Amino acid sequence: MSRPMRLRGIGASIGVAIAPARVLGREPRRVSYDRIDDAAVSTELARFEEAVARSRSEIEAAKQQLTQEHGSQYAPILDVYLLMHGDALLIDAIAECIRNDGINAEWAVARVVERLRAPLLRDTSSYFRERAQDIDHVKEHLLRQLSGEPRIEAYSGGPFVLVAHDLTPADAVHLLAPPTVGLVTEIGASSSHTAILARTFGVPAVVGVGPLSLEIQDGEEVLVDGFGGEVCIGVSAEERSEAESRRARFVAFLQGEQANGSVTRDGVEVRITANVELPTEVEAAVESGAEGIGLYRTEFMCLDRPEPPTEDEQVDVYRAVATAMAPNNVVFRTFDLRGDKRFHADRLEAREEEWLKSQVRAVLRASSEGSVSLMFPMVGSVDELVRAQALVEECREELSDPSARSAVLPVGMMVEVPSAALLADRFARHADFFSVGTNDLTHYTMGLERGQDRGRATPLDPAVLHLLARTVAAADRAGIPCALCGDMAADPLSLGLAVGLGFRQISVPVSVVPLARAVIRNATVQLTREVAEAALECESAEAVGELLADRLGEQLDPLRRSPERS
């Protein structure tokens, strides 16, 4: 392929880096697949047990290093992988596979991991697909120990951009420390644990670039745009100068970010809250200046366990989160064990309904520790919302604690399907608040499956913008809050557009909170409203994008390129 070259991926950690590439793991691992006789089973089991012990020790060392360098709040990310090392569904199943199938440890690891990953990869939820990647990371550690390969060691010298097919979180801990200044991976997602660690280390990262990253040669100059999700190879002197200028503008844009609250230049307050998946992110949300948690995903509690957590286990987590964020509000999103996240009160099986009720009761019990709200995802009809609220009241009556029974618990819904946006006025008669999930709303509006044709799935499409405008206007008329979350809220220009459409609460990933606050401080409602009105008249997402760049770029986009080089 000719030079220069630009690769597109997912911006997983914001910032700009430019340095020579260091490419990891280009050669595939050689894995032996051998049949063994009965006499060799005990030897193979002992070999596997030793590999598990060494792998666990390696991850524990990474956890200790992470704690020493960045504090205890992020180290529990690695607990997920330590738990997997004692999981019956994984470790015991591999041992059984060695005994019953008469195969060597490597083959058994590959067979069991594939069996566990398959249903997760078939699921439409990006969350479960990312959990399949977690299992793959454990597989990587186990196979490395079985093969006798040494741990990947950090390079000396630098600075450099690390290029890899993928990184396990344990590897990321010691590879993302200086002199690493950037990260590019072929696979991955912005919410993966490795991406979280890249943000923790302040390393700009672009993930999910695809196999084209194999075109990057060791020592070649690479520019990583962790905000725009772009990787440039073979950069010129002008591009290098431009990148350094953009990096300086970005730093300057964030300066002065210690002010309380987020107020536009013309005096309008916009609350910036955080999207959180792991309890480890709560402390980071507080430190980043988030004014609450606008979306707390509860799915993490189902990791590495055959059954959902008990009600008491959930209460412990919810109380800790509510206490840490007090007096700011925490919005807990319910989770349906099925992949579509959909709440159908009239279709829940008895087991599913009891788990959902245990979650609602747990949130009610935790409400005494702070300000909490409950949110149902994927609500598609008014009847579904009414039934969900009735379920909450049913759970309230089942509680024996008087304070929990009388707890004030706002119940809201995510607006993620077109039917909810089209009938927002009617939903607003029942909901205590709205939260618009732009990712799903965009895909459903455009007739795309999640993960399908990433380039076409843009919330800037005029059809999506009209649904957004309709939803926030309905909330305003009803006098209920309406937040915006999803990828749209994490982009400076799109965030400016959202303010112009009328959104006054934004929920973004923890790492984006400082940037979002800076965007609000530099915006004016008058200009963003004018731009929003013009955007609603556009005929394509491309036209909207050009409008935003032209009217808001200089004011709100610290990573913009000079016009002559864009």
C-alpha positions in Angstrom: 0.0 0.0 0.0 1.3 3.5 -0.9 2.3 6.1 1.7 1.0 8.2 3.3 -2.0 6.2 4.7 -4.9 7.0 7.0 -6.7 4.3 9.0 -10.0 4.7 10.7 -11.0 3.2 14.0 -12.7 4.0 17.3 -11.3 6.8 19.4 -10.9 5.0 22.8 -8.7 7.6 24.7 -8.7 11.2 23.7 -5.6 13.2 22.8 -3.0 13.3 20.0 0.3 11.5 19.8 3.0 11.2 17.2 6.0 8.9 17.5 7.7 5.9 15.9 5.7 2.6 15.9 6.6 -0.4 18.0 4.7 -3.4 16.6 3.9 -6.3 18.9 3.0 -9.9 18.2 3.0 -10.0 14.4 3.8 -13.7 14.4 0.9 -16.0 15.4 1.4 -18.3 18.3 2.0 -21.9 17.5 -0.5 -24.0 19.5 -0.2 -27.7 19.6 -3.4 -29.8 19.4 -2.6 -33.3 20.6 -4.5 -36.4 21.7 -3.2 -37.9 25.0 -3.7 -41.3 26.5 -5.1 -42.1 30.0 -1.6 -42.4 31.5 -0.8 -38.8 30.4 -3.9 -37.1 31.8 -2.6 -36.5 35.3 0.6 -35.0 33.9 -1.4 -32.7 31.6 -3.7 -31.6 34.4 -0.7 -30.7 36.5 0.8 -28.8 33.6 -2.5 -26.9 33.2 -2.7 -26.1 37.0 0.8 -24.7 36.9 -0.1 -22.5 33.9 -3.2 -21.2 35.8 -1.1 -20.4 38.9 1.6 -18.5 36.8 -1.1 -16.7 34.9 -2.8 -15.6 38.1 0.5 -14.5 39.6 1.2 -12.4 36.5 -2.2 -10.6 36.7 -1.8 -10.1 40.5 1.5 -8.4 39.8 -0.1 -6.1 37.2 -2.8 -5.3 39.7 -0.2 -4.4 42.4 1.7 -2.2 39.9 -1.5 -0.4 38.8 -2.4 0.3 42.4 1.0 1.7 43.2 1.0 4.0 40.1 -2.6 5.1 39.8 -4.3 4.3 43.1 -6.7 1.6 44.2 -9.8 2.8 42.2 -8.7 1.2 38.9 -7.0 -2.0 40.2 -10.3 -4.0 40.6 -10.6 -4.0 36.8 -8.1 -6.8 37.0 -10.2 -8.6 39.6 -12.5 -9.7 36.7 -9.6 -11.7 35.2 -8.5 -13.1 38.6 -12.1 -14.3 39.2 -12.1 -16.1 35.9 -9.0 -18.0 37.0 -11.1 -19.6 39.6 -14.3 -19.9 37.6 -15.9 -23.3 37.3 -17.4 -22.4 33.9 -13.9 -21.9 32.6 -11.1 -23.5 34.7 -13.0 -26.5 35.9 -14.4 -27.0 32.4 -11.0 -27.0 30.9 -9.8 -29.6 33.4 -12.8 -31.8 32.6 -12.1 -31.4 28.9 -8.6 -32.7 29.4 -9.9 -35.7 31.4 -12.9 -36.6 29.3 -11.8 -35.7 25.8 -8.3 -37.0 26.1 -6.7 -33.8 24.6 -3.8 -31.7 25.7 -4.2 -28.5 27.8 -3.8 -26.1 24.9 -6.5 -27.8 22.9 -8.8 -27.9 25.9 -8.3 -24.2 26.6 -9.1 -23.3 23.0 -12.2 -25.6 22.9 -13.7 -24.4 26.2 -13.1 -20.7 25.5 -14.7 -21.0 22.1 -17.7 -22.7 23.7 -18.1 -19.8 26.2 -17.5 -17.1 23.6 -19.9 -18.3 20.9 -23.2 -17.3 22.6 -21.7 -13.9 23.6 -20.6 -13.2 20.1 -24.0 -14.1 18.7 -25.6 -11.6 21.0 -26.5 -8.2 19.5 -25.4 -6.4 22.6 -21.9 -4.8 22.3 -21.6 -5.4 26.0 -21.6 -9.1 25.7 -19.3 -9.1 22.7 -16.8 -7.2 24.8 -17.1 -9.8 27.6 -16.2 -12.4 25.0 -13.0 -10.4 24.5 -12.4 -10.6 28.2 -12.5 -14.4 28.0 -10.1 -14.2 25.1 -7.7 -12.3 27.2 -7.7 -15.0 29.8 -7.1 -17.5 27.0 -4.1 -15.4 25.9 -2.5 -15.6 29.3 -3.1 -19.3 29.7 -1.7 -20.2 26.3 1.3 -18.0 26.9 2.1 -19.8 30.1 1.5 -23.3 28.6 3.9 -22.4 25.7 6.5 -21.1 28.0 6.6 -17.7 26.3 7.9 -14.8 28.5 5.7 -11.9 29.4 5.8 -9.1 26.8 8.3 -6.6 28.2 8.1 -2.8 27.7 10.5 -1.2 25.3 13.2 1.1 26.4 13.9 4.4 24.8 11.0 6.1 23.1 8.7 7.8 23.0 6.8 5.4 20.7 3.3 4.4 19.6 2.4 0.8 20.5 0.7 -1.2 17.7 -0.8 -4.6 18.4 -3.6 -6.9 17.5 -4.9 -6.5 21.0 -3.6 -6.0 24.5 -4.8 -7.8 27.6 -5.4 -5.5 30.5 -2.5 -7.0 32.5 -0.2 -6.5 29.6 -1.6 -2.9 29.2 -0.6 -2.0 32.7 3.2 -2.3 32.1 3.2 -1.6 28.3 1.2 1.7 28.5 3.5 3.3 31.0 6.1 5.8 29.6 7.7 5.9 27.1 4.5 4.7 25.4 2.6 7.8 24.1 0.0 6.2 21.9 -1.8 2.9 21.2 -3.3 1.4 18.1 -5.1 -2.0 18.1 -6.7 -4.0 15.4 -9.7 -5.0 17.6 -11.4 -3.6 20.6 -14.0 -1.1 21.8 -14.1 2.2 23.6 -15.6 0.6 26.7 -13.2 -2.4 26.9 -11.1 -2.7 30.0 -7.9 -2.1 27.9 -9.4 1.2 26.7 -10.3 2.2 30.3 -6.6 1.6 31.2 -5.4 3.6 28.2 -7.5 6.5 29.5 -6.2 5.9 33.0 -2.6 6.2 31.8 -3.5 9.2 29.6 -2.4 7.5 26.4 -4.3 8.5 23.3 -5.7 5.3 21.7 -7.5 4.2 18.6 -8.9 0.7 18.7 -10.8 -1.5 16.2 -8.7 -0.3 13.2 -8.9 -3.8 11.6 -6.2 -5.8 9.8 -4.9 -2.8 7.9 -2.8 -2.0 11.0 -0.6 -4.8 9.8 0.6 -2.3 7.2 2.3 -0.3 9.9 6.1 -1.0 10.0 8.2 -1.1 13.1 9.9 2.3 13.6 7.6 4.1 11.2 6.2 7.5 12.3 2.6 7.1 13.3 0.1 9.9 14.3 -2.7 8.8 16.7 -5.8 11.0 16.9 -7.5 9.4 19.9 -10.4 11.8 19.6 -11.2 11.5 15.9 -10.4 7.8 15.8 -7.8 8.2 13.0 -4.3 6.8 12.6 -2.0 8.5 10.1 1.1 6.6 8.7 4.1 8.2 7.1 3.3 11.7 8.2 5.0 14.7 6.6 6.8 17.5 8.5 3.7 19.7 8.0 1.4 17.0 9.4 3.7 16.5 12.4 3.7 20.3 13.0 -0.1 20.3 12.7 -0.5 17.5 15.1 1.7 19.2 17.7 -0.3 22.4 17.3 -3.6 20.5 17.8 -2.2 18.8 20.9 -1.2 22.2 22.3 -4.6 23.6 21.5 -6.3 20.7 23.2 -4.3 21.2 26.4 -5.0 24.9 26.4 -8.7 24.2 25.7 -8.9 22.2 29.0 -7.1 24.7 31.1 -9.1 26.4 33.7 -11.4 23.3 34.0 -11.5 23.5 37.8 -14.5 25.8 37.9 -17.6 24.3 39.5 -20.4 23.5 37.2 -20.6 23.9 33.4 -22.0 27.2 32.3 -22.1 28.5 28.7 -20.5 31.9 27.8 -24.0 33.4 27.8 -24.9 32.0 31.2 -26.9 28.8 30.6 -26.1 25.9 32.9 -25.6 22.4 31.3 -25.0 19.5 33.7 -22.3 17.1 32.8 -22.7 13.6 34.2 -20.8 10.4 33.6 -21.6 7.0 32.1 -20.2 4.4 34.4 -19.9 0.6 34.0 -17.6 -0.5 36.8 -17.6 0.5 40.5 -13.9 1.4 39.9 -15.0 4.3 37.7 -17.1 6.1 40.3 -14.1 7.6 42.1 -12.7 8.7 38.7 -16.1 10.3 37.9 -15.9 12.3 41.1 -12.4 13.4 40.4 -13.2 14.4 36.9 -15.8 16.9 38.0 -18.9 14.9 36.9 -22.1 16.3 38.4 -23.6 12.9 39.0 -23.9 9.6 37.1 -26.3 9.8 34.2 -26.0 6.2 33.2 -24.9 3.4 35.6 -24.8 0.1 33.7 -25.5 -2.8 36.0 -24.4 -5.5 33.6 -20.9 -5.9 35.2 -22.5 -7.8 38.1 -23.3 -10.7 35.8 -19.7 -11.2 34.8 -18.2 -14.6 35.5 -21.2 -16.1 37.2 -23.8 -18.5 36.1 -26.6 -16.8 38.1 -27.4 -13.1 38.7 -26.2 -11.5 41.9 -28.4 -11.7 45.0 -30.5 -8.8 46.1 -28.2 -8.2 49.1 -25.1 -8.2 46.8 -26.7 -5.6 44.6 -27.6 -3.5 47.6 -24.0 -3.4 48.7 -22.9 -2.1 45.2 -25.7 0.4 44.8 -25.2 1.8 48.3 -21.5 2.3 47.7 -22.0 4.1 44.4 -24.8 6.3 45.9 -22.6 7.2 48.9 -19.6 8.0 46.7 -21.6 10.3 44.5 -23.8 12.0 47.2 -25.3 14.5 47.0 -25.3 14.2 43.2 -27.7 11.8 41.6 -27.0 8.3 40.2 -29.2 6.8 37.5 -29.2 3.0 37.7 -30.3 1.4 34.4 -32.0 -2.0 34.8 -30.6 -4.9 32.9 -32.6 -7.7 31.2 -30.5 -10.9 30.9 -31.6 -11.2 27.3 -29.3 -9.5 24.7 -31.8 -6.9 23.5 -32.1 -5.2 26.9 -35.8 -4.9 26.3 -38.3 -4.8 29.1 -41.5 -6.6 28.3 -43.5 -6.8 31.5 -46.0 -9.2 29.9 -43.4 -11.6 28.5 -41.0 -12.0 31.3 -40.5 -15.6 32.4 -40.8 -16.2 36.2 -37.0 -16.4 36.7 -36.4 -13.2 34.7 -39.1 -11.3 36.5 -37.9 -12.3 39.9 -34.3 -11.2 39.1 -35.6 -7.8 37.7 -37.7 -7.4 40.9 -34.7 -8.1 43.1 -32.8 -5.4 41.2 -35.7 -2.9 41.7 -35.9 -3.7 45.4 -32.1 -3.3 45.8 -32.2 0.1 44.2 -35.1 1.1 46.6 -33.2 -0.1 49.6 -30.0 1.8 48.5 -31.9 5.0 48.0 -31.4 6.0 51.6 -27.7 6.4 51.0 -28.0 9.2 48.4 -30.0 10.5 45.5 -30.8 7.7 43.1 -33.1 7.1 40.1 -34.2 4.0 38.2 -34.2 3.8 34.4 -35.7 1.2 32.0 -34.0 0.7 28.7 -35.5 0.0 25.3 -39.0 1.1 26.2 -41.1 1.0 22.9 -44.7 1.6 24.0 -46.5 3.6 26.7 -48.0 0.4 28.0 -44.5 -1.0 28.6 -43.6 2.1 30.6 -46.8 1.9 32.7 -46.2 -1.7 33.5 -42.6 -1.1 34.5 -43.8 1.6 36.9 -46.4 -0.8 38.3 -43.6 -3.3 38.9 -41.7 -0.7 40.9 -44.7 -0.1 43.1 -45.2 -3.9 43.5 -41.6 -4.2 44.6 -42.0 -1.3 47.0 -44.9 -3.1 48.8 -42.7 -6.2 49.2 -40.1 -4.4 51.3 -40.2 -4.5 55.1 -38.0 -1.5 55.7 -40.2 1.6 56.1 -37.6 4.0 54.8 -37.2 1.9 51.6 -41.0 1.6 51.2 -41.3 5.4 51.3 -38.2 6.2 49.3 -38.5 8.8 46.6 -37.4 7.0 43.5 -37.8 8.8 40.1 -38.5 6.3 37.4 -37.5 7.1 33.9 -36.8 5.6 30.5 -34.2 5.6 27.8 -35.4 6.9 24.4 -33.6 4.4 22.1 -36.3 3.5 19.5 -38.1 5.7 17.1 -41.5 4.9 18.6 -40.5 6.4 21.9 -39.3 9.6 20.2 -42.3 9.9 18.0 -44.7 9.6 20.9 -42.4 11.5 23.4 -45.3 13.7 24.5 -47.3 10.7 25.6 -44.4 9.0 27.3 -43.7 12.3 29.1 -47.0 12.1 30.9 -45.8 9.0 32.7 -42.0 9.2 32.9 -40.1 11.2 35.6 -37.3 11.7 33.1 -35.9 10.8 29.7 -32.4 9.8 28.7 -31.8 9.6 25.0 -29.4 6.8 23.9 -28.1 8.2 20.6 -26.3 5.0 19.5 -29.3 2.7 19.5 -31.7 5.4 18.4 -29.5 6.1 15.4 -29.2 2.4 14.4 -32.9 1.8 14.7 -33.8 5.0 12.9 -31.5 4.1 10.0 -32.6 0.5 9.9 -29.1 -0.8 10.9 -28.1 -3.5 13.3 -25.7 -2.6 16.1 -22.2 -2.8 14.8 -23.4 -2.7 11.2 -21.8 -0.2 8.8 -20.3 2.1 11.3 -19.9 4.9 8.7 -23.6 5.2 8.0 -24.7 5.1 11.7 -24.3 8.7 12.6 -26.6 10.7 14.9 -26.0 13.7 12.6 -28.5 12.3 10.1 -31.4 14.8 9.9 -33.9 12.0 10.6 -32.2 11.3 13.9 -31.9 15.1 14.7 -35.6 15.6 14.2 -36.3 12.8 16.7 -33.9 14.3 19.2 -35.5 17.7 18.8 -39.0 16.2 19.2 -38.0 14.3 22.4 -36.3 17.2 24.2 -39.2 19.6 23.3 -41.7 17.1 24.7 -39.7 16.8 27.9 -39.6 20.6 28.2 -43.3 20.9 27.8 -43.9 18.2 30.4 -41.4 19.8 32.8 -39.2 16.7 33.1 -35.4 16.4 32.7 -34.1 15.0 29.4 -30.5 13.9 29.2 -28.4 13.0 26.2 -25.9 10.1 26.3 -24.2 8.0 23.7 -21.4 8.8 21.2 -23.0 12.0 20.1 -22.5 13.6 23.6 -18.8 12.8 23.5 -18.0 14.7 20.4 -17.4 18.5 20.8 -19.3 19.7 17.7 -22.1 17.3 18.2 -22.3 18.3 21.9 -22.7 21.9 20.8 -25.5 20.9 18.4 -27.2 19.0 21.3 -27.1 22.2 23.4 -28.7 24.1 20.5 -31.4 21.4 20.3 -32.2 22.1 23.9 -30.5 19.5 26.0 -29.4 20.8 29.4 -28.0 17.5 30.8 -25.3 15.5 29.1 -23.9 12.1 30.1 -20.5 11.1 28.7 -17.7 8.5 29.4 -15.7 9.4 32.5 -12.6 10.3 30.4 -14.6 12.8 28.4 -16.1 14.7 31.3 -13.3 17.4 31.4 -13.6 17.9 27.6 -17.4 18.2 27.7 -17.2 20.7 30.5 -14.7 22.8 28.5 -16.9 22.6 25.4 -19.9 24.0 27.5 -17.7 26.8 28.9 -16.8 27.8 25.4 -20.2 27.5 23.8 -23.0 30.1 23.5 -26.6 28.9 23.4 -27.5 31.7 20.9 -25.0 30.4 18.3 -25.7 26.7 19.0 -29.4 27.3 18.7 -29.0 29.0 15.3 -26.8 26.1 14.1 -29.4 23.5 15.3 -32.1 25.2 13.4 -30.0 25.2 10.3 -29.0 21.5 10.9 -32.7 20.5 11.0 -33.1 21.9 7.5 -30.1 19.9 6.1 -30.7 16.9 3.8 -27.8 14.7 4.8 -25.5 13.9 7.7 -22.5 15.1 5.6 -24.2 18.5 5.2 -24.8 18.7 9.0 -21.1 17.8 9.6 -19.9 20.5 7.3 -22.3 23.0 9.0 -21.0 22.2 12.4 -17.3 22.4 11.3 -17.9 25.7 9.7 -20.0 27.4 12.4 -18.8 25.7 15.6 -15.3 24.3 14.8 -13.2 27.3 15.8 -15.1 27.8 19.0 -15.6 24.2 20.2 -13.2 21.8 18.5 -9.7 21.9 20.0 -8.5 19.1 17.7 -9.6 20.6 14.4 -7.1 20.7 11.6 -6.2 23.9 9.8 -8.7 24.4 7.0 -6.1 24.0 4.3 -5.0 20.6 5.7 -8.4 19.1 6.7 
